[in-house]
Amino acid sequence: MRCGIDRKVLVLLMIAASGPAVFAQQAPSTLPPGWVTPIIPGIVQEPTLLKKFINATDNTIGGDPQDGPYVEWGNMITGSGWISAGPGYRHHVLDGRAVIDASAAVSWNIYKTYQAAIEFPHLDRDRLSLGGQVMYQDLMAVEYFGLGNDSSVSNQSAYRFNNLDILSFARLRPIPWLSVDGRFGWIPRPDLSTATGPKVHYPNTVDLFTEATAPGIHTQPTFLHGDISVAADTRDHAGHPTIGGLYRGGVAIYSDRDAGTYSFRRYEVEAAQFVPLFTRQWVLALHGWGVFSDTSNGEVVPFYLMPSLGGKNTLRGYHDYRFHDNDMETFSAESRWALFTHVDAAVFADAGKVAPRAGDLGLHHLKSSYGLGLRLHNTTTNLVRLDVGHSPEGWRLYLKVSDPFKRSTPASGRTAVVPFVP
């Protein structure tokens, strides 16, 4: 049964290879955020109360951010719990040329993030944005099971991770569907310690693993980091896509400023395509993602920066961060139906693998999971999703506030630099 699922996922993803041709035909939606047309009716007539609620969110969620206090909610890394929330404040300065933003958030599992940023979002006729940010994370119990595709679920452990990241960022958008993003930052020595919190019922990573089985567990250096990525995005709405695609490639460098032992380079490729099947009520969603690490002689990748699989965005029938190694591949396919106008039902299949070398990846011995889901959304944004996934290790349930192919982010809304988050 598992091999059959893997082959089907592969075939579906190969269909997406024609996606780049869409770039010349499908431009991103020019509708204002929150615009409620065109309406795609569901298979079943939508209850009036649900319709009124969704129409209200079109005016408050997915629109342009306004000055003043706001609630920071929903954005925190994998493993933080089913919800997070906290206060935020945003204000335009310098005659509207810049925006300052600060927020704090606490999650269900008592993860905490604090951030402050300034951004110039409308430079060069809205084609360039520049900014800087300071962010602190206190992650109470990040899970780790050991190295490799055959790591045992019986080795489940957790560690606490604290880090400060001071970074600058930029985005160049020469044409509406093409963007180039870059970051450069400094992470003074992060702190990896004993997991804590109300829901930690398994051993601590620092007690169960050694430097050989969890590189970097005893020494966390100061890092300089930088990354650049190029993305072609023709999705109608990033928060709730029904047509178009996202194709991205990137490279990142982590430089150990102490002994140099943990310096490495990372390369990523990602593709997602959303294909209406005869009608916009039925959408086939395809996703593939590969991450590859590169080191010089004598260098190793710290285990908390290794690519990992498992959880709400990759193998949804497995624990968060279930598999770690230097290289990773993952594939997903979803069939989504508009059950109501603003509620989609979904059937999904995921497959993936980690390996110590890129040459060890491939289509053999893939881990797989499958399941069912529901997505509550307005026209532009996924509000809540429920996924129930199954794998040989059992059933997992996820209640989240993001599209399943969107990487987890901390309160800043940007992907986490450290640790690696699937």
Secondary structure, DSSP 8 states (H G I E B T S, - for coil): -HHHHHHHHHHHHHHGGGGGGGGGT-----S-TT---S----SS---HHHHHHHHHHTTTSSS---SEEEEEES---TTS-S-EEEEEEEEEETTTTEEEEEEEEEETT--EEEEEEEEEEEETTTTEEEEEEEEEEEEEEEEE--BSTT--GGG-EEEEEEEEEEEEEEEEEEETTEEEEEEEEEE---EEEE--STT--S-BHHHH--TTTSTTSS----EEEEEEEEEEE--S-SBS-SSEEEEEEEEEEEEESSSSTT-EEEEEEEEEEEEE-SSTTEEEEEEEEEEEEE--TT----GGGS-EE-STTS-TTS-TT-EE-SEEEEEEEEEEEEEETTEEEEEEEEEEEEESSGGG-SSSS-EEEEEEEEEEE-SSBEEEEEEEEEETTEEEEEEESS-TTS----TTSS--SSS---
